[in-house]
């Protein structure tokens, strides 16, 4: 994410700003910036007296602003990090009004006063204070004075969740930043198995570096051996079996999933299959069937194009229309709609039969 890269570059150059407001759906980038500030702006001797960690559930805005106005002790800067800032009432819905309908006018006025204190501080912050808000999974009301002031005058970051089809590419870039390589199959399997939680993916990939020397490659086998993903029975192998209409293999995998539902929840399998067959459909409608052109349309590494070509031969557009209908039907059934008490494992077996026949 370019904005994050720029913020970190400035921090490493010791270009500090008085206020960092880190918000949005993707917590990974929020943690990346706040962790860097927490660990690197002050040295250990300075942190004891000049670094304060507050939490949105426990603190209020007046306390935060009061702390921010203090001067550092025997240091050029003090750092105040407000974690879980999304829990601050003053930053919540209504910009100071309480969520509770029966709050008194006095409480509402007090909250609005705290908001005004923040607005005033944003206009003239303490330059020796580095104040960081970690506002996770939410965004500020863009009509509010606070939002406008933050965006205009301070470091304001708003993160968004990556689309699922961008995750393999993100993993590849992450690995390259750490001076390693990763095979397309390995990055794809990680994405399919771990979902789009970037923090979780980064933690799992971190484990793989231990077994490698700088410049070496993370292979499919290394992922399978170290991240608890079965070599034979995983979503990647299921998609491959379906592409080739390998009925025996597809059923073996889905039976394994049924017996190990905790590690292979139906909701993730259905989501993966929906994404997979969507790409097969896109392959049908691609005007240029050359490998690199198709890869661009599907948003995949060219390495995988041959697999989608095979799947397209086995599933025409009429069959794909039926498959999408089945996926929708069984998504509802796994959520308890019209499933007549049938467990998810049996439902997934039924779904495989309908897809393959």
Secondary structure as a PSIPRED ss2 file (coil, helix, strand):
# PSIPRED VFORMAT (PSIPRED V4.0)

   1 X C   1.000  0.000  0.000
   2 X H   0.000  1.000  0.000
   3 X H   0.000  1.000  0.000
   4 X H   0.000  1.000  0.000
   5 X H   0.000  1.000  0.000
   6 X H   0.000  1.000  0.000
   7 X H   0.000  1.000  0.000
   8 X H   0.000  1.000  0.000
   9 X H   0.000  1.000  0.000
  10 X H   0.000  1.000  0.000
  11 X H   0.000  1.000  0.000
  12 X H   0.000  1.000  0.000
  13 X C   1.000  0.000  0.000
  14 X C   1.000  0.000  0.000
  15 X C   1.000  0.000  0.000
  16 X C   1.000  0.000  0.000
  17 X C   1.000  0.000  0.000
  18 X C   1.000  0.000  0.000
  19 X E   0.000  0.000  1.000
  20 X E   0.000  0.000  1.000
  21 X E   0.000  0.000  1.000
  22 X E   0.000  0.000  1.000
  23 X E   0.000  0.000  1.000
  24 X E   0.000  0.000  1.000
  25 X C   1.000  0.000  0.000
  26 X C   1.000  0.000  0.000
  27 X H   0.000  1.000  0.000
  28 X H   0.000  1.000  0.000
  29 X H   0.000  1.000  0.000
  30 X H   0.000  1.000  0.000
  31 X H   0.000  1.000  0.000
  32 X H   0.000  1.000  0.000
  33 X H   0.000  1.000  0.000
  34 X H   0.000  1.000  0.000
  35 X H   0.000  1.000  0.000
  36 X H   0.000  1.000  0.000
  37 X H   0.000  1.000  0.000
  38 X H   0.000  1.000  0.000
  39 X H   0.000  1.000  0.000
  40 X H   0.000  1.000  0.000
  41 X C   1.000  0.000  0.000
  42 X C   1.000  0.000  0.000
  43 X C   1.000  0.000  0.000
  44 X H   0.000  1.000  0.000
  45 X H   0.000  1.000  0.000
  46 X H   0.000  1.000  0.000
  47 X H   0.000  1.000  0.000
  48 X H   0.000  1.000  0.000
  49 X H   0.000  1.000  0.000
  50 X H   0.000  1.000  0.000
  51 X E   0.000  0.000  1.000
  52 X E   0.000  0.000  1.000
  53 X E   0.000  0.000  1.000
  54 X E   0.000  0.000  1.000
  55 X E   0.000  0.000  1.000
  56 X C   1.000  0.000  0.000
  57 X C   1.000  0.000  0.000
  58 X C   1.000  0.000  0.000
  59 X C   1.000  0.000  0.000
  60 X C   1.000  0.000  0.000
  61 X H   0.000  1.000  0.000
  62 X H   0.000  1.000  0.000
  63 X H   0.000  1.000  0.000
  64 X H   0.000  1.000  0.000
  65 X H   0.000  1.000  0.000
  66 X H   0.000  1.000  0.000
  67 X H   0.000  1.000  0.000
  68 X H   0.000  1.000  0.000
  69 X C   1.000  0.000  0.000
  70 X C   1.000  0.000  0.000
  71 X C   1.000  0.000  0.000
  72 X C   1.000  0.000  0.000
  73 X C   1.000  0.000  0.000
  74 X C   1.000  0.000  0.000
  75 X C   1.000  0.000  0.000
  76 X C   1.000  0.000  0.000
  77 X C   1.000  0.000  0.000
  78 X E   0.000  0.000  1.000
  79 X E   0.000  0.000  1.000
  80 X E   0.000  0.000  1.000
  81 X E   0.000  0.000  1.000
  82 X E   0.000  0.000  1.000
  83 X E   0.000  0.000  1.000
  84 X C   1.000  0.000  0.000
  85 X H   0.000  1.000  0.000
  86 X H   0.000  1.000  0.000
  87 X H   0.000  1.000  0.000
  88 X C   1.000  0.000  0.000
  89 X H   0.000  1.000  0.000
  90 X H   0.000  1.000  0.000
  91 X H   0.000  1.000  0.000
  92 X C   1.000  0.000  0.000
  93 X C   1.000  0.000  0.000
  94 X C   1.000  0.000  0.000
  95 X C   1.000  0.000  0.000
  96 X C   1.000  0.000  0.000
  97 X C   1.000  0.000  0.000
  98 X C   1.000  0.000  0.000
  99 X C   1.000  0.000  0.000
 100 X C   1.000  0.000  0.000
 101 X C   1.000  0.000  0.000
 102 X C   1.000  0.000  0.000
 103 X C   1.000  0.000  0.000
 104 X C   1.000  0.000  0.000
 105 X H   0.000  1.000  0.000
 106 X H   0.000  1.000  0.000
 107 X H   0.000  1.000  0.000
 108 X H   0.000  1.000  0.000
 109 X H   0.000  1.000  0.000
 110 X H   0.000  1.000  0.000
 111 X H   0.000  1.000  0.000
 112 X H   0.000  1.000  0.000
 113 X H   0.000  1.000  0.000
 114 X H   0.000  1.000  0.000
 115 X H   0.000  1.000  0.000
 116 X H   0.000  1.000  0.000
 117 X H   0.000  1.000  0.000
 118 X H   0.000  1.000  0.000
 119 X H   0.000  1.000  0.000
 120 X H   0.000  1.000  0.000
 121 X H   0.000  1.000  0.000
 122 X H   0.000  1.000  0.000
 123 X H   0.000  1.000  0.000
 124 X C   1.000  0.000  0.000
 125 X C   1.000  0.000  0.000
 126 X C   1.000  0.000  0.000
 127 X C   1.000  0.000  0.000
 128 X C   1.000  0.000  0.000
 129 X E   0.000  0.000  1.000
 130 X E   0.000  0.000  1.000
 131 X E   0.000  0.000  1.000
 132 X E   0.000  0.000  1.000
 133 X E   0.000  0.000  1.000
 134 X E   0.000  0.000  1.000
 135 X E   0.000  0.000  1.000
 136 X E   0.000  0.000  1.000
 137 X C   1.000  0.000  0.000
 138 X E   0.000  0.000  1.000
 139 X C   1.000  0.000  0.000
 140 X C   1.000  0.000  0.000
 141 X C   1.000  0.000  0.000
 142 X C   1.000  0.000  0.000
 143 X C   1.000  0.000  0.000
 144 X C   1.000  0.000  0.000
 145 X H   0.000  1.000  0.000
 146 X H   0.000  1.000  0.000
 147 X H   0.000  1.000  0.000
 148 X H   0.000  1.000  0.000
 149 X H   0.000  1.000  0.000
 150 X H   0.000  1.000  0.000
 151 X H   0.000  1.000  0.000
 152 X H   0.000  1.000  0.000
 153 X H   0.000  1.000  0.000
 154 X C   1.000  0.000  0.000
 155 X E   0.000  0.000  1.000
 156 X E   0.000  0.000  1.000
 157 X E   0.000  0.000  1.000
 158 X E   0.000  0.000  1.000
 159 X E   0.000  0.000  1.000
 160 X C   1.000  0.000  0.000
 161 X C   1.000  0.000  0.000
 162 X C   1.000  0.000  0.000
 163 X C   1.000  0.000  0.000
 164 X H   0.000  1.000  0.000
 165 X H   0.000  1.000  0.000
 166 X H   0.000  1.000  0.000
 167 X H   0.000  1.000  0.000
 168 X H   0.000  1.000  0.000
 169 X H   0.000  1.000  0.000
 170 X H   0.000  1.000  0.000
 171 X H   0.000  1.000  0.000
 172 X H   0.000  1.000  0.000
 173 X H   0.000  1.000  0.000
 174 X H   0.000  1.000  0.000
 175 X H   0.000  1.000  0.000
 176 X H   0.000  1.000  0.000
 177 X H   0.000  1.000  0.000
 178 X C   1.000  0.000  0.000
 179 X C   1.000  0.000  0.000
 180 X C   1.000  0.000  0.000
 181 X E   0.000  0.000  1.000
 182 X E   0.000  0.000  1.000
 183 X C   1.000  0.000  0.000
 184 X H   0.000  1.000  0.000
 185 X H   0.000  1.000  0.000
 186 X H   0.000  1.000  0.000
 187 X H   0.000  1.000  0.000
 188 X H   0.000  1.000  0.000
 189 X H   0.000  1.000  0.000
 190 X H   0.000  1.000  0.000
 191 X H   0.000  1.000  0.000
 192 X H   0.000  1.000  0.000
 193 X H   0.000  1.000  0.000
 194 X H   0.000  1.000  0.000
 195 X C   1.000  0.000  0.000
 196 X C   1.000  0.000  0.000
 197 X C   1.000  0.000  0.000
 198 X H   0.000  1.000  0.000
 199 X H   0.000  1.000  0.000
 200 X H   0.000  1.000  0.000
 201 X H   0.000  1.000  0.000
 202 X H   0.000  1.000  0.000
 203 X H   0.000  1.000  0.000
 204 X H   0.000  1.000  0.000
 205 X H   0.000  1.000  0.000
 206 X H   0.000  1.000  0.000
 207 X H   0.000  1.000  0.000
 208 X H   0.000  1.000  0.000
 209 X H   0.000  1.000  0.000
 210 X C   1.000  0.000  0.000
 211 X C   1.000  0.000  0.000
 212 X C   1.000  0.000  0.000
 213 X C   1.000  0.000  0.000
 214 X C   1.000  0.000  0.000
 215 X C   1.000  0.000  0.000
 216 X C   1.000  0.000  0.000
 217 X E   0.000  0.000  1.000
 218 X E   0.000  0.000  1.000
 219 X C   1.000  0.000  0.000
 220 X H   0.000  1.000  0.000
 221 X H   0.000  1.000  0.000
 222 X H   0.000  1.000  0.000
 223 X H   0.000  1.000  0.000
 224 X H   0.000  1.000  0.000
 225 X H   0.000  1.000  0.000
 226 X H   0.000  1.000  0.000
 227 X C   1.000  0.000  0.000
 228 X C   1.000  0.000  0.000
 229 X C   1.000  0.000  0.000
 230 X C   1.000  0.000  0.000
 231 X C   1.000  0.000  0.000
 232 X C   1.000  0.000  0.000
 233 X C   1.000  0.000  0.000
 234 X C   1.000  0.000  0.000
 235 X H   0.000  1.000  0.000
 236 X H   0.000  1.000  0.000
 237 X H   0.000  1.000  0.000
 238 X H   0.000  1.000  0.000
 239 X H   0.000  1.000  0.000
 240 X H   0.000  1.000  0.000
 241 X H   0.000  1.000  0.000
 242 X H   0.000  1.000  0.000
 243 X H   0.000  1.000  0.000
 244 X C   1.000  0.000  0.000
 245 X C   1.000  0.000  0.000
 246 X C   1.000  0.000  0.000
 247 X H   0.000  1.000  0.000
 248 X H   0.000  1.000  0.000
 249 X H   0.000  1.000  0.000
 250 X H   0.000  1.000  0.000
 251 X H   0.000  1.000  0.000
 252 X H   0.000  1.000  0.000
 253 X H   0.000  1.000  0.000
 254 X H   0.000  1.000  0.000
 255 X H   0.000  1.000  0.000
 256 X H   0.000  1.000  0.000
 257 X H   0.000  1.000  0.000
 258 X H   0.000  1.000  0.000
 259 X H   0.000  1.000  0.000
 260 X C   1.000  0.000  0.000
 261 X C   1.000  0.000  0.000
 262 X C   1.000  0.000  0.000
 263 X C   1.000  0.000  0.000
 264 X C   1.000  0.000  0.000
 265 X C   1.000  0.000  0.000
 266 X H   0.000  1.000  0.000
 267 X H   0.000  1.000  0.000
 268 X H   0.000  1.000  0.000
 269 X H   0.000  1.000  0.000
 270 X H   0.000  1.000  0.000
 271 X H   0.000  1.000  0.000
 272 X H   0.000  1.000  0.000
 273 X H   0.000  1.000  0.000
 274 X H   0.000  1.000  0.000
 275 X H   0.000  1.000  0.000
 276 X H   0.000  1.000  0.000
 277 X H   0.000  1.000  0.000
 278 X H   0.000  1.000  0.000
 279 X H   0.000  1.000  0.000
 280 X H   0.000  1.000  0.000
 281 X H   0.000  1.000  0.000
 282 X H   0.000  1.000  0.000
 283 X H   0.000  1.000  0.000
 284 X H   0.000  1.000  0.000
 285 X H   0.000  1.000  0.000
 286 X C   1.000  0.000  0.000
 287 X C   1.000  0.000  0.000
 288 X C   1.000  0.000  0.000
 289 X C   1.000  0.000  0.000
 290 X C   1.000  0.000  0.000
 291 X H   0.000  1.000  0.000
 292 X H   0.000  1.000  0.000
 293 X H   0.000  1.000  0.000
 294 X H   0.000  1.000  0.000
 295 X H   0.000  1.000  0.000
 296 X H   0.000  1.000  0.000
 297 X H   0.000  1.000  0.000
 298 X H   0.000  1.000  0.000
 299 X C   1.000  0.000  0.000
 300 X C   1.000  0.000  0.000
 301 X C   1.000  0.000  0.000
 302 X H   0.000  1.000  0.000
 303 X H   0.000  1.000  0.000
 304 X H   0.000  1.000  0.000
 305 X H   0.000  1.000  0.000
 306 X H   0.000  1.000  0.000
 307 X H   0.000  1.000  0.000
 308 X H   0.000  1.000  0.000
 309 X H   0.000  1.000  0.000
 310 X H   0.000  1.000  0.000
 311 X H   0.000  1.000  0.000
 312 X H   0.000  1.000  0.000
 313 X H   0.000  1.000  0.000
 314 X H   0.000  1.000  0.000
 315 X C   1.000  0.000  0.000
 316 X C   1.000  0.000  0.000
 317 X H   0.000  1.000  0.000
 318 X H   0.000  1.000  0.000
 319 X H   0.000  1.000  0.000
 320 X H   0.000  1.000  0.000
 321 X H   0.000  1.000  0.000
 322 X H   0.000  1.000  0.000
 323 X H   0.000  1.000  0.000
 324 X H   0.000  1.000  0.000
 325 X H   0.000  1.000  0.000
 326 X H   0.000  1.000  0.000
 327 X H   0.000  1.000  0.000
 328 X H   0.000  1.000  0.000
 329 X H   0.000  1.000  0.000
 330 X H   0.000  1.000  0.000
 331 X H   0.000  1.000  0.000
 332 X H   0.000  1.000  0.000
 333 X H   0.000  1.000  0.000
 334 X H   0.000  1.000  0.000
 335 X C   1.000  0.000  0.000
 336 X C   1.000  0.000  0.000
 337 X C   1.000  0.000  0.000
 338 X C   1.000  0.000  0.000
 339 X C   1.000  0.000  0.000
 340 X C   1.000  0.000  0.000
 341 X C   1.000  0.000  0.000
 342 X C   1.000  0.000  0.000
 343 X C   1.000  0.000  0.000
 344 X H   0.000  1.000  0.000
 345 X H   0.000  1.000  0.000
 346 X H   0.000  1.000  0.000
 347 X H   0.000  1.000  0.000
 348 X H   0.000  1.000  0.000
 349 X H   0.000  1.000  0.000
 350 X H   0.000  1.000  0.000
 351 X H   0.000  1.000  0.000
 352 X H   0.000  1.000  0.000
 353 X H   0.000  1.000  0.000
 354 X H   0.000  1.000  0.000
 355 X H   0.000  1.000  0.000
 356 X H   0.000  1.000  0.000
 357 X C   1.000  0.000  0.000
